[in-house]
Amino acid sequence: MINREEFRQIAGNGIWRQNTSLVQILGMCPLLAVTTNLVNGVMLSLATIVVMAMSNLAVAMLRNWIPHEIRIPVFILIVAALVTVVDLVFNAQFHDLYLVLGIFIPLIVTNCIVLARVEAFANKNPPLQSVLDGAFMGVGMLWTLGLLGGLREFIGAGTLFGGIDMVFPALRPLQLLPADYPGLLLAVLPPGAFILLGCLIAWKNWAEARAAARQAGARPPAALADGV
């Protein structure tokens, strides 16, 4: 079983303190390439969550029977088998989206996030904690990719949920800015992804510094900078 404090520790690490995209800076290839809109980022993240949770569970259950010398190849085989299942499900159920995401679903096998959690956590902890660690690390990736994709889509095209009809055919994207909005091409190109990701990392660091200053009874960093 798992107590409340341990649950909060695992959840907080995955979602915020050890966020894979903003702190560990892992998985940059899908982060920068797929997040041209919110739907792409969220759906790839959901696929990764399933793979991470299930691979962590499998490794945690089998860790005492896996020889230490061959653990990495075995881990890769486990992850590859799960990614194959997810890849086939996407191809069958969300074929149009599957064509858009392309190679990035199979590339989950080599994603540093998945292999890092399998090696660093699941290989040393019980199954329940390992499943939660994989799931919450995926949730941290989910909100980061979703937010980055949403920002790029909004700035680049003035819409939100572009491509949602590939997942739910009855739904249509939201046009948040006027239809004649010319869009900002930079936002949907790789340089725009780098710039917005840098802004998100800076925002997280600022938020943590502000929270630490409040806990210490000090003034917020912004106030110190202004000389207030």
C-alpha positions in Angstrom: 0.0 0.0 0.0 1.0 3.6 -0.3 0.3 6.4 2.2 -0.9 9.9 1.5 2.5 11.6 1.9 4.2 9.1 -0.4 1.4 9.6 -3.0 1.8 13.4 -2.8 5.6 13.1 -3.1 5.3 11.0 -6.3 2.6 13.2 -7.8 4.4 16.4 -7.0 7.7 15.1 -8.5 6.1 14.0 -11.7 3.8 17.0 -12.3 6.0 19.8 -11.1 9.3 19.3 -9.2 10.9 16.8 -11.6 8.8 17.7 -14.7 10.4 15.9 -17.5 10.1 18.8 -20.0 10.8 21.8 -17.8 13.3 20.4 -15.3 14.9 17.3 -16.7 14.7 18.6 -20.3 14.1 15.1 -21.7 12.1 14.1 -24.8 12.9 17.3 -26.7 12.3 15.7 -30.1 8.6 15.1 -29.7 8.2 18.1 -27.5 9.4 20.5 -30.2 8.2 18.6 -33.3 4.7 17.5 -32.3 3.4 20.5 -30.4 2.2 22.5 -33.4 -1.2 22.3 -31.9 -2.8 21.2 -28.6 -4.4 18.0 -29.8 -1.2 16.5 -31.2 0.7 17.2 -27.9 -2.1 15.8 -25.7 -2.6 12.7 -27.7 1.1 11.8 -27.9 1.3 12.5 -24.2 -1.6 10.1 -23.5 0.1 7.4 -25.5 3.3 8.0 -23.5 1.4 7.9 -20.1 0.0 4.4 -21.0 3.5 3.1 -22.0 5.2 4.6 -18.9 2.7 3.3 -16.4 2.6 -0.2 -17.9 6.3 -0.5 -18.5 7.0 0.6 -14.9 4.5 -2.0 -13.6 6.1 -4.8 -15.7 9.6 -3.9 -14.6 8.7 -3.5 -11.0 7.0 -7.0 -11.0 9.9 -8.7 -12.8 12.9 -6.8 -11.4 13.9 -9.6 -9.1 14.1 -12.0 -12.0 15.9 -9.8 -14.5 19.7 -10.3 -14.4 21.5 -7.0 -13.7 23.8 -7.4 -16.7 21.0 -7.6 -19.3 18.5 -5.3 -17.6 18.6 -2.5 -20.2 17.9 -4.8 -23.2 15.1 -6.4 -21.3 13.7 -3.0 -20.4 13.8 -1.9 -24.0 12.0 -5.1 -25.1 9.2 -4.5 -22.6 8.8 -0.9 -23.7 8.9 -1.9 -27.4 6.1 -4.5 -26.9 3.9 -1.9 -25.2 4.6 0.8 -27.8 3.7 -1.7 -30.5 0.3 -2.2 -28.9 -0.3 1.5 -28.6 0.9 2.1 -32.1 -1.6 -0.5 -33.4 -4.5 1.0 -31.4 -3.8 4.5 -32.7 -3.6 3.1 -36.3 -7.0 1.3 -35.8 -8.9 3.9 -33.8 -7.4 7.3 -34.8 -5.9 6.6 -38.2 -5.9 10.2 -39.4 -4.1 11.3 -36.2 -1.8 8.3 -36.5 -0.7 9.6 -39.9 -0.1 13.1 -38.5 2.0 11.9 -35.5 3.9 9.5 -37.8 7.2 8.2 -36.5 6.8 9.8 -33.1 4.6 7.0 -31.7 7.2 4.3 -32.4 9.9 6.6 -31.2 8.4 6.4 -27.7 10.6 3.2 -27.4 13.7 5.4 -27.4 12.3 8.2 -25.4 14.7 9.1 -22.6 11.8 9.8 -20.2 10.4 6.2 -20.4 13.8 4.5 -20.1 14.9 6.9 -17.3 11.9 6.1 -15.1 12.1 2.4 -15.7 15.8 2.4 -14.7 15.7 5.0 -11.9 12.4 4.2 -10.2 10.6 1.0 -11.3 13.8 -1.1 -11.1 14.0 -0.2 -7.4 10.4 0.2 -6.1 7.2 -1.8 -5.7 4.6 -2.1 -8.5 2.0 0.4 -7.1 4.5 3.2 -6.6 6.1 2.4 -9.9 2.7 2.7 -11.8 2.0 6.0 -10.1 5.5 7.3 -10.9 5.1 6.5 -14.5 1.6 7.9 -14.7 2.4 11.2 -13.0 5.6 11.7 -15.0 3.4 11.3 -18.0 0.9 13.8 -16.6 3.8 16.3 -16.2 4.6 15.8 -19.9 0.9 16.0 -20.7 0.3 19.5 -19.3 3.6 20.8 -20.7 3.0 19.5 -24.2 -0.6 20.6 -24.1 0.2 24.1 -22.9 3.0 24.5 -25.4 0.9 23.2 -28.3 -2.0 25.4 -27.3 0.2 28.5 -27.2 1.8 27.7 -30.5 -1.5 27.0 -32.1 -3.2 30.2 -30.7 -0.3 32.5 -31.6 0.3 30.8 -35.0 -3.2 30.4 -36.3 -5.6 32.0 -33.8 -7.3 28.6 -33.1 -7.5 26.0 -30.4 -8.1 22.3 -30.7 -7.1 22.1 -34.3 -7.4 18.5 -35.5 -9.9 17.6 -32.7 -12.1 16.1 -35.4 -9.5 13.4 -35.9 -10.3 12.2 -32.4 -13.9 13.2 -32.0 -15.4 13.6 -35.5 -18.4 15.6 -34.2 -16.2 18.4 -32.8 -14.6 21.3 -34.6 -11.7 23.6 -33.7 -12.3 26.8 -31.9 -11.6 30.0 -33.8 -10.5 32.4 -31.0 -9.2 35.2 -33.2 -10.9 36.8 -36.2 -11.0 34.6 -39.3 -8.7 37.1 -41.2 -6.0 36.8 -38.6 -2.8 36.3 -40.7 -1.1 34.1 -38.1 2.5 34.2 -36.9 4.5 31.6 -38.8 7.3 31.7 -36.3 5.1 30.1 -33.6 4.5 26.9 -35.5 8.1 26.6 -36.7 10.9 25.0 -34.6 12.4 28.3 -33.5 9.0 29.3 -32.0 8.9 26.0 -30.1 12.3 26.8 -28.6 11.4 30.3 -27.7 8.1 29.3 -26.0 9.7 26.4 -24.2 12.3 28.8 -22.8 9.6 31.1 -21.6 7.8 28.2 -19.8 11.1 27.1 -18.1 11.7 30.7 -17.0 8.1 31.0 -15.7 8.5 27.8 -13.7 11.8 28.9 -12.2 10.3 32.3 -11.3 7.3 30.6 -9.7 9.5 28.4 -7.6 11.8 31.3 -6.6 8.7 33.3 -5.6 7.3 30.4 -3.6 10.6 29.8 -1.8 10.9 33.5 -0.9 7.4 33.5 0.6 8.1 30.5 2.6 11.3 32.1 3.9 9.4 35.2 4.9 11.3 37.3 2.3 9.9 39.6 -0.3 9.1 38.3 -3.8 12.0 38.4 -6.3 10.1 40.9 -8.5 9.8 43.3 -5.6 13.5 43.0 -4.8 14.4 43.7 -8.4 12.2 46.8 -8.4 13.8 48.0 -5.2 10.5 48.1 -3.4 
